Amino acid sequence: MNYAVETKDLTRIFRVKKRRRRRSGSKGAEQDVTALKDVNLRIEEGELFGLLGPNGAGKTTLIKILCTLLLPTSGKAYVAGNDVEKDPYPIRRIINMVSGGETSGYGLLTTRENLWMFSQFYGIPSKEAKKRIDEMLEAFGIWDKRNAKVRTLSTGERQKANVIRGFMTDPSIIFLDEPTLGLDVNASRIIRKFISDWVRETSGRTVLLTTHYMMEADELCDRLAIIDEGGIVACDTPRNLKRTVSKASSLMFEVDYLRDPDKLKGIEGIQNFTYKHNGQMNRTLLTFIVQDESAVADIVSRIVDQGAKIHSLEKREPTLEDVFVSLVGKGLA
């Protein structure tokens, strides 16, 4: 079996300094922060593989190691069979990376000039580069912005240009770190369609995608891993992951603003729950994964005890978000 990506007990520890105390003037002591811990992962050639996790879970650190931008503290990582520590140069020839929200080149240059400049960094013949650029500008719907200065582009247009830059080199493996972060529905849809079409049209192309959007992961990914606090807690197809909570019920309550949602913890029959406050509406949205629906009576009782009114209750089929909540005990935000 050929693996596009393989990690063995991969660990990355950062040494950081604590903040100084202003009053004492003492220097901040150093402490170790574990970003990745014993990560074992295998991604096959041709897979569109997703990585889900909350902020600080280790997603970006993992991608940086696989892109040879960071070294692991211990363990091993291989990309297309090459060791990221011992043999990084063959890896760099066949990969590319795109991050959501990153700066798009030089603002004084036009969209087309920026993309052509990056193509030259990768040694693509100028004539071939210009053809690819024009084709992709058309595909992403920003052909009319080809001669516009990059600084004048909207957020969505800049991110489309970023994605074009990543795919322009026709990499064998591409790492996409939240490529649709903060984009509107239309821009996100165009980027998702391109990613899906790109990986399917030629065998052997591989994508590792990190995302905050459950729907995006469910729609695109052949398999996905859930990472939390630097470790992989689950890895399977979206369908199989959802089956793990199929015997449980997913209940959503919309209630008046709850001052202390933690009082809902410890109710018998609840596997896990999460909540989100909506300050503008003065509401709280509660999501429960329950093994026994008799827990609903206790949930309602504790909500009412806080003086809150229940505005709606919905039961739904298990989603990836439910899987995430059941495993991690919190949402992605």
Backbone hydrogen bonds in HBPLUS format (Angstrom, degrees):
<---DONOR---> <-ACCEPTOR-->    atom                        ^
c    i                          cat <-CA-CA->   ^        H-A-AA   ^      H-
h    n   atom  resd res      DA  || num        DHA   H-A  angle D-A-AA Bond
n    s   type  num  typ     dist DA aas  dist angle  dist       angle   num
A0004-ALA N   A0043-ILE O   2.78 MM  39  5.69 135.0  1.98 148.3 163.0     1
A0080-ALA N   A0004-ALA O   2.74 MM  76  4.56 156.5  1.80 123.7 132.0     2
A0005-VAL N   A0043-ILE O   3.25 MM  38  5.02 163.8  2.27 137.1 139.9     3
A0043-ILE N   A0005-VAL O   2.84 MM  38  5.02 167.1  1.86 150.5 151.4     4
A0006-GLU N   A0078-TYR O   2.95 MM  72  5.12 153.5  2.02 146.8 148.2     5
A0078-TYR N   A0006-GLU O   2.73 MM  72  5.12 158.3  1.77 158.8 165.2     6
A0007-THR N   A0041-LEU O   2.84 MM  34  5.12 154.6  1.90 148.0 153.0     7
A0041-LEU N   A0007-THR O   3.30 MM  34  5.12 148.4  2.41 117.7 125.3     8
A0008-LYS N   A0076-LYS O   2.87 MM  68  5.07 162.5  1.90 141.9 144.5     9
A0076-LYS N   A0008-LYS O   2.95 MM  68  5.07 160.5  1.99 141.9 148.3    10
A0010-LEU N   A0039-VAL O   3.07 MM  29  4.73 163.5  2.10 128.7 123.6    11
A0039-VAL N   A0010-LEU O   2.92 MM  29  4.73 171.2  1.93 127.9 128.3    12
A0011-THR N   A0074-SER O   2.97 MM  63  5.19 164.1  2.00 145.2 140.4    13
A0073-THR N   A0011-THR O   2.79 MM  62  5.62 141.3  1.94 143.0 153.9    14
A0074-SER N   A0011-THR O   3.18 MM  63  5.19 158.2  2.23 137.4 137.6    15
A0012-ARG N   A0036-LEU O   3.04 MM  24  4.94 154.7  2.11 119.7 123.7    16
A0035-ALA N   A0012-ARG O   2.88 MM  23  5.59 146.0  2.00 155.1 166.2    17
A0036-LEU N   A0012-ARG O   3.27 MM  24  4.94 162.2  2.31 135.1 136.8    18
A0014-PHE N   A0033-VAL O   2.79 MM  19  5.12 167.5  1.81 155.2 153.3    19
A0033-VAL N   A0014-PHE O   2.70 MM  19  5.12 161.7  1.74 157.1 163.3    20
A0016-VAL N   A0031-GLN O   2.90 MM  15  5.52 163.9  1.92 167.6 164.4    21
A0031-GLN N   A0016-VAL O   2.74 MM  15  5.52 155.4  1.80 161.1 169.8    22
A0018-LYS N   A0029-ALA O   2.84 MM  11  5.51 167.6  1.85 151.6 155.1    23
A0025-GLY N   A0021-ARG O   2.84 MM   4  5.62 145.0  1.96 147.7 158.4    24
A0037-LYS N   A0230-GLY O   2.79 MM 193  5.24 162.8  1.82 135.3 130.0    25
A0047-GLU N   A0044-GLU O   3.22 MM   3  5.72 153.9  2.29 137.5 135.3    26
A0207-VAL N   A0047-GLU O   2.98 MM 160  6.39 165.0  2.00 157.6 161.8    27
A0222-ASP N   A0048-LEU O   2.82 MM 174  5.52 154.3  1.89 150.1 159.0    28
A0049-PHE N   A0207-VAL O   2.81 MM 158  5.99 161.7  1.84 167.0 161.0    29
A0209-LEU N   A0049-PHE O   2.78 MM 160  6.10 168.4  1.80 165.2 169.2    30
A0050-GLY N   A0223-ARG O   2.95 MM 173  6.35 162.0  1.98 144.2 149.9    31
A0225-ALA N   A0050-GLY O   2.89 MM 175  6.29 154.0  1.96 148.5 151.2    32
A0051-LEU N   A0209-LEU O   2.74 MM 158  6.05 139.5  1.90 157.7 160.2    33
A0052-LEU N   A0225-ALA O   2.91 MM 173  6.26 168.3  1.92 165.9 169.3    34
A0227-ILE N   A0052-LEU O   2.80 MM 175  6.11 168.3  1.81 171.8 175.6    35
A0057-ALA N   A0054-PRO O   3.10 MM   3  5.54 142.1  2.25 143.3 139.1    36
A0230-GLY N   A0057-ALA O   2.82 MM 173  5.24 136.9  2.01 134.3 141.7    37
A0062-LEU N   A0058-GLY O   3.02 MM   4  6.15 157.8  2.07 149.5 154.8    38
A0063-ILE N   A0059-LYS O   3.09 MM   4  6.45 160.7  2.13 150.9 155.9    39
A0064-LYS N   A0060-THR O   2.92 MM   4  6.13 160.0  1.96 151.7 157.0    40
A0065-ILE N   A0061-THR O   3.07 MM   4  6.32 150.4  2.16 146.8 154.2    41
A0066-LEU N   A0062-LEU O   3.04 MM   4  6.32 163.4  2.07 152.5 156.9    42
A0067-CYS N   A0063-ILE O   2.87 MM   4  6.08 136.4  2.06 145.0 157.6    43
A0069-LEU N   A0064-LYS O   2.76 MM   5  5.02 153.3  1.83 168.5 163.3    44
A0070-LEU N   A0064-LYS O   3.22 MM   6  5.55 134.6  2.44 117.4 114.0    45
A0068-THR N   A0065-ILE O   3.01 MM   3  5.04 159.4  2.06 108.2 112.1    46
A0084-VAL N   A0077-ALA O   3.06 MM   7  5.91 168.0  2.07 157.5 157.8    47
A0079-VAL N   A0082-ASN O   2.90 MM   3  5.21 154.8  1.96 144.4 147.6    48
A0082-ASN N   A0079-VAL O   2.96 MM   3  5.21 166.4  1.98 115.0 117.8    49
A0087-ASP N   A0083-ASP O   2.85 MM   4  5.28 155.9  1.91 144.4 150.3    50
A0091-ILE N   A0088-PRO O   3.09 MM   3  5.27 122.1  2.44 100.8 115.7    51
A0092-ARG N   A0088-PRO O   3.08 MM   4  6.40 156.8  2.13 156.0 162.2    52
A0094-ILE N   A0091-ILE O   3.06 MM   3  5.62 150.4  2.15 114.2 122.2    53
A0172-SER N   A0094-ILE O   2.83 MM  78  5.35 141.3  1.98 136.1 147.8    54
A0173-ILE N   A0094-ILE O   3.20 MM  79  6.46 162.1  2.23 156.7 158.9    55
A0096-ASN N   A0173-ILE O   3.21 MM  77  6.81 129.1  2.48 146.2 156.8    56
A0175-PHE N   A0096-ASN O   2.93 MM  79  6.33 162.0  1.96 149.9 154.4    57
A0098-VAL N   A0175-PHE O   2.91 MM  77  6.39 154.5  1.97 161.3 167.9    58
A0177-ASP N   A0098-VAL O   2.77 MM  79  6.12 160.6  1.81 164.9 169.2    59
A0100-GLY N   A0177-ASP O   2.88 MM  77  6.23 154.3  1.95 166.6 159.7    60
A0109-LEU N   A0106-TYR O   3.05 MM   3  5.65 152.3  2.13 115.7 123.7    61
A0150-VAL N   A0109-LEU O   2.97 MM  41  6.25 162.8  2.00 166.9 161.2    62
A0114-ASN N   A0110-THR O   2.91 MM   4  6.11 162.0  1.95 155.9 160.1    63
A0111-THR N   A0148-ALA O   3.00 MM  37  6.10 135.8  2.20 155.0 162.4    64
A0115-LEU N   A0111-THR O   3.13 MM   4  6.38 167.4  2.15 151.4 154.3    65
A0112-ARG N   A0146-ARG O   3.05 MM  34  5.10 162.0  2.09 146.9 143.1    66
A0116-TRP N   A0112-ARG O   2.96 MM   4  6.13 157.9  2.01 148.2 154.8    67
A0117-MET N   A0113-GLU O   2.91 MM   4  6.08 156.0  1.97 146.9 153.4    68
A0118-PHE N   A0114-ASN O   3.07 MM   4  6.42 161.6  2.11 153.8 157.5    69
A0119-SER N   A0115-LEU O   3.01 MM   4  6.24 150.6  2.10 143.6 152.2    70
A0120-GLN N   A0116-TRP O   3.13 MM   4  6.44 141.8  2.28 146.1 155.2    71
A0120-GLN N   A0117-MET O   3.14 MM   3  5.29 128.5  2.42  98.2 111.1    72
A0121-PHE N   A0117-MET O   3.29 MM   4  6.73 140.0  2.46 141.9 152.4    73
A0121-PHE N   A0118-PHE O   3.10 MM   3  5.12 127.1  2.39  96.0 109.8    74
A0122-TYR N   A0119-SER O   3.20 MM   3  5.29 132.8  2.43  94.8 106.9    75
A0124-ILE N   A0119-SER O   3.11 MM   5  5.56 167.1  2.12 155.0 150.9    76
A0123-GLY N   A0120-GLN O   3.09 MM   3  4.83 158.6  2.14  96.8 103.4    77
A0129-ALA N   A0125-PRO O   2.83 MM   4  6.02 159.4  1.88 159.6 166.7    78
A0130-LYS N   A0126-SER O   2.94 MM   4  6.15 164.2  1.97 154.4 157.1    79
A0131-LYS N   A0127-LYS O   3.24 MM   4  6.44 152.6  2.32 140.9 147.9    80
A0132-ARG N   A0128-GLU O   3.01 MM   4  6.30 165.0  2.03 153.3 156.7    81
A0133-ILE N   A0129-ALA O   2.86 MM   4  6.07 165.5  1.88 156.6 161.0    82
A0134-ASP N   A0130-LYS O   3.04 MM   4  6.16 166.3  2.06 145.8 149.1    83
A0135-GLU N   A0131-LYS O   3.05 MM   4  6.26 160.9  2.08 150.6 155.9    84
A0136-MET N   A0132-ARG O   2.96 MM   4  6.17 157.7  2.01 153.0 158.9    85
A0137-LEU N   A0133-ILE O   2.87 MM   4  6.04 154.0  1.93 153.5 160.9    86
A0138-GLU N   A0134-ASP O   3.14 MM   4  6.31 153.8  2.22 142.7 148.9    87
A0139-ALA N   A0135-GLU O   3.00 MM   4  6.26 157.3  2.05 141.1 147.7    88
A0140-PHE N   A0136-MET O   2.94 MM   4  6.04 149.3  2.03 146.2 152.8    89
A0142-ILE N   A0137-LEU O   2.97 MM   5  5.25 152.1  2.04 158.9 160.1    90
A0141-GLY N   A0138-GLU O   3.10 MM   3  5.15 157.6  2.16 103.6 110.5    91
A0145-LYS N   A0142-ILE O   2.94 MM   3  5.20 155.4  2.00 107.1 115.2    92
A0146-ARG N   A0143-TRP O   3.15 MM   3  5.33 160.3  2.19 116.1 115.8    93
A0148-ALA N   A0145-LYS O   3.15 MM   3  5.03 163.5  2.18 104.1 108.8    94
A0152-THR N   A0149-LYS O   2.95 MM   3  5.55 156.3  2.01 116.9 124.4    95
A0153-LEU N   A0150-VAL O   3.10 MM   3  5.44 165.0  2.13 113.9 118.7    96
A0158-ARG N   A0154-SER O   2.88 MM   4  6.10 158.2  1.93 154.2 160.1    97
A0159-GLN N   A0155-THR O   3.00 MM   4  6.25 157.4  2.06 148.4 154.5    98
A0160-LYS N   A0156-GLY O   2.97 MM   4  6.20 150.4  2.06 144.2 152.5    99
A0161-ALA N   A0157-GLU O   3.05 MM   4  6.31 153.3  2.13 142.9 149.7   100
A0162-ASN N   A0158-ARG O   2.92 MM   4  6.29 146.0  2.04 143.3 153.3   101
A0163-VAL N   A0159-GLN O   2.95 MM   4  6.25 158.5  2.00 150.4 154.8   102
A0164-ILE N   A0160-LYS O   2.93 MM   4  6.20 158.1  1.98 148.8 155.2   103
A0165-ARG N   A0161-ALA O   2.96 MM   4  6.20 157.9  2.01 145.7 151.3   104
A0166-GLY N   A0162-ASN O   3.07 MM   4  6.44 150.0  2.16 145.6 153.3   105
A0167-PHE N   A0163-VAL O   3.06 MM   4  6.36 156.3  2.11 154.3 159.8   106
A0168-MET N   A0164-ILE O   2.80 MM   4  5.68 133.8  2.01 151.3 163.6   107
A0170-ASP N   A0167-PHE O   2.92 MM   3  5.31 163.2  1.95 118.9 123.6   108
A0206-THR N   A0172-SER O   2.95 MM  34  6.32 156.1  2.01 152.8 160.7   109
A0174-ILE N   A0206-THR O   3.00 MM  32  6.47 158.0  2.05 154.8 160.3   110
A0208-LEU N   A0174-ILE O   3.05 MM  34  6.47 161.2  2.08 159.3 164.1   111
A0176-LEU N   A0208-LEU O   2.84 MM  32  6.13 167.7  1.85 159.5 163.8   112
A0210-THR N   A0176-LEU O   2.86 MM  34  6.29 163.6  1.89 165.6 168.8   113
A0178-GLU N   A0210-THR O   2.83 MM  32  5.23 143.7  1.96 128.7 134.4   114
A0181-LEU N   A0178-GLU O   3.27 MM   3  5.43 164.0  2.30 116.2 115.9   115
A0183-LEU N   A0180-THR O   3.18 MM   3  5.53 167.2  2.20 133.2 130.8   116
A0188-SER N   A0184-ASP O   3.00 MM   4  6.14 165.2  2.02 158.6 163.3   117
A0189-ARG N   A0185-VAL O   2.93 MM   4  6.06 155.9  1.99 146.4 153.2   118
A0190-ILE N   A0186-ASN O   3.06 MM   4  6.32 159.6  2.10 151.9 156.3   119
A0191-ILE N   A0187-ALA O   3.12 MM   4  6.34 163.0  2.15 149.8 154.0   120
A0192-ARG N   A0188-SER O   2.89 MM   4  6.09 163.2  1.92 154.1 159.0   121
A0193-LYS N   A0189-ARG O   2.99 MM   4  6.13 162.0  2.02 149.0 153.8   122
A0194-PHE N   A0190-ILE O   3.04 MM   4  6.24 158.8  2.08 145.8 151.7   123
A0195-ILE N   A0191-ILE O   2.99 MM   4  6.22 164.7  2.02 152.9 156.5   124
A0196-SER N   A0192-ARG O   3.01 MM   4  6.21 168.8  2.02 154.0 156.6   125
A0197-ASP N   A0193-LYS O   2.92 MM   4  6.08 168.6  1.93 154.7 157.9   126
A0198-TRP N   A0194-PHE O   2.84 MM   4  5.90 161.7  1.87 152.9 158.5   127
A0199-VAL N   A0195-ILE O   3.17 MM   4  6.36 164.8  2.19 153.8 155.8   128
A0200-ARG N   A0196-SER O   3.28 MM   4  6.36 144.5  2.42 141.7 150.9   129
A0201-GLU N   A0197-ASP O   3.00 MM   4  5.97 147.3  2.11 153.6 160.3   130
A0217-ALA N   A0213-TYR O   3.15 MM   4  6.54 158.1  2.20 152.9 158.4   131
A0218-ASP N   A0214-MET O   2.89 MM   4  6.13 162.9  1.92 155.9 160.9   132
A0219-GLU N   A0215-MET O   2.89 MM   4  6.00 155.8  1.94 149.2 155.7   133
A0220-LEU N   A0216-GLU O   3.01 MM   4  6.04 160.3  2.04 150.2 154.9   134
A0221-CYS N   A0217-ALA O   3.04 MM   4  5.46 159.4  2.08 140.2 146.9   135
A0224-LEU N   A0236-ASP O   2.87 MM  12  5.78 160.6  1.91 152.1 154.4   136
A0236-ASP N   A0224-LEU O   3.08 MM  12  5.78 154.3  2.15 158.2 157.8   137
A0226-ILE N   A0234-ALA O   2.88 MM   8  5.31 159.5  1.92 146.4 150.9   138
A0233-VAL N   A0226-ILE O   2.83 MM   7  5.73 164.4  1.85 163.0 168.4   139
A0228-ASP N   A0231-GLY O   2.90 MM   3  5.47 161.6  1.94 156.0 157.8   140
A0231-GLY N   A0228-ASP O   3.08 MM   3  5.47 169.5  2.09 117.0 120.3   141
A0241-LEU N   A0237-THR O   2.95 MM   4  6.16 160.0  1.99 158.1 164.1   142
A0242-LYS N   A0238-PRO O   3.03 MM   4  6.22 156.5  2.09 147.4 153.3   143
A0243-ARG N   A0239-ARG O   3.08 MM   4  6.37 137.6  2.26 140.3 152.1   144
A0244-THR N   A0241-LEU O   3.10 MM   3  5.39 142.5  2.25 102.2 112.5   145
A0245-VAL N   A0242-LYS O   3.25 MM   3  5.73 155.0  2.31 108.5 115.1   146
A0246-SER N   A0243-ARG O   3.08 MM   3  4.70 166.7  2.10 100.8 104.1   147
A0248-ALA N   A0245-VAL O   3.01 MM   3  5.19 146.0  2.13 102.7 113.3   148
A0249-SER N   A0290-VAL O   2.87 MM  41  5.27 166.8  1.88 153.3 156.7   149
A0290-VAL N   A0249-SER O   2.92 MM  41  5.27 160.6  1.95 151.6 155.9   150
A0316-ARG N   A0250-SER O   3.10 MM  66  5.67 158.6  2.15 154.3 160.4   151
A0251-LEU N   A0288-PHE O   2.95 MM  37  5.14 163.5  1.97 148.5 153.9   152
A0288-PHE N   A0251-LEU O   2.81 MM  37  5.14 165.8  1.83 154.3 159.3   153
A0252-MET N   A0314-GLU O   2.79 MM  62  5.09 161.1  1.82 151.5 157.9   154
A0314-GLU N   A0252-MET O   2.85 MM  62  5.09 154.3  1.92 143.9 152.5   155
A0253-PHE N   A0286-LEU O   2.84 MM  33  5.04 157.8  1.89 144.6 152.1   156
A0286-LEU N   A0253-PHE O   2.83 MM  33  5.04 166.3  1.85 154.3 158.3   157
A0254-GLU N   A0312-SER O   3.02 MM  58  5.17 159.8  2.06 138.4 141.5   158
A0311-HIS N   A0254-GLU O   2.72 MM  57  5.48 154.7  1.78 155.9 164.6   159
A0312-SER N   A0254-GLU O   3.26 MM  58  5.17 145.7  2.38 138.7 140.1   160
A0255-VAL N   A0284-THR O   3.00 MM  29  5.39 172.0  2.00 156.4 158.7   161
A0284-THR N   A0255-VAL O   2.86 MM  29  5.39 156.4  1.92 146.7 151.3   162
A0256-ASP N   A0309-LYS O   2.96 MM  53  5.44 144.0  2.09 145.9 157.1   163
A0257-TYR N   A0282-ASN O   3.07 MM  25  5.22 134.7  2.29 131.5 122.1   164
A0263-LYS N   A0260-ASP O   3.17 MM   3  6.00 169.8  2.18 122.1 125.3   165
A0264-LEU N   A0261-PRO O   2.92 MM   3  5.77 166.0  1.93 125.8 129.5   166
A0265-LYS N   A0262-ASP O   3.05 MM   3  5.48 166.9  2.07 113.4 117.4   167
A0270-ILE N   A0267-ILE O   3.25 MM   3  5.98 163.5  2.28 140.8 141.2   168
A0291-GLN N   A0269-GLY O   2.75 MM  22  5.28 153.8  1.82 161.4 168.5   169
A0271-GLN N   A0289-ILE O   2.67 MM  18  5.41 152.0  1.75 153.7 163.5   170
A0272-ASN N   A0289-ILE O   3.36 MM  17  5.36 152.2  2.44 137.2 141.4   171
A0289-ILE N   A0272-ASN O   2.85 MM  17  5.36 165.5  1.87 168.7 164.9   172
A0274-THR N   A0287-THR O   2.96 MM  13  5.38 150.9  2.05 147.0 156.4   173
A0287-THR N   A0274-THR O   2.93 MM  13  5.38 168.9  1.94 158.3 158.8   174
A0276-LYS N   A0285-LEU O   2.94 MM   9  5.22 145.8  2.06 141.0 151.9   175
A0285-LEU N   A0276-LYS O   2.81 MM   9  5.22 167.3  1.82 159.4 161.3   176
A0278-ASN N   A0283-ARG O   2.81 MM   5  5.20 171.5  1.82 158.2 155.4   177
A0282-ASN N   A0278-ASN O   2.79 MM   4  5.72 118.7  2.16 140.9 159.2   178
A0283-ARG N   A0278-ASN O   3.09 MM   5  5.20 156.0  2.15 141.0 144.6   179
A0295-ALA N   A0292-ASP O   3.01 MM   3  6.00 168.2  2.03 126.1 129.5   180
A0296-VAL N   A0293-GLU O   3.11 MM   3  5.70 168.4  2.12 114.8 118.5   181
A0299-ILE N   A0295-ALA O   2.98 MM   4  6.27 157.3  2.03 154.6 161.9   182
A0300-VAL N   A0296-VAL O   2.90 MM   4  6.10 171.6  1.90 159.2 160.1   183
A0301-SER N   A0297-ALA O   3.00 MM   4  6.16 158.3  2.05 142.7 149.3   184
A0302-ARG N   A0298-ASP O   3.01 MM   4  6.22 159.4  2.05 149.5 153.4   185
A0303-ILE N   A0299-ILE O   3.00 MM   4  6.27 149.8  2.10 150.6 159.5   186
A0304-VAL N   A0300-VAL O   2.96 MM   4  6.15 168.2  1.97 156.9 159.6   187
A0305-ASP N   A0301-SER O   2.94 MM   4  6.09 147.7  2.04 142.3 151.8   188
A0306-GLN N   A0303-ILE O   3.12 MM   3  5.46 144.4  2.25 103.6 113.6   189
A0308-ALA N   A0303-ILE O   3.41 MM   5  5.86 159.6  2.46 147.2 144.4   190
A0307-GLY N   A0304-VAL O   2.84 MM   3  5.09 157.3  1.89 114.5 118.3   191
A0322-ASP N   A0319-THR O   3.04 MM   3  5.16 121.6  2.39  96.9 111.0   192
A0323-VAL N   A0319-THR O   3.13 MM   4  6.57 152.9  2.20 146.6 153.8   193
A0324-PHE N   A0320-LEU O   2.87 MM   4  6.14 161.0  1.91 150.7 155.7   194
A0325-VAL N   A0321-GLU O   2.87 MM   4  6.11 163.8  1.89 151.1 155.1   195
A0326-SER N   A0322-ASP O   2.88 MM   4  6.02 159.4  1.92 148.4 154.4   196
A0327-LEU N   A0323-VAL O   3.01 MM   4  6.21 146.4  2.13 147.8 156.2   197
A0328-VAL N   A0324-PHE O   2.79 MM   4  5.75 166.0  1.81 158.0 162.5   198
A0329-GLY N   A0325-VAL O   2.72 MM   4  4.63 138.4  1.89 118.6 131.2   199
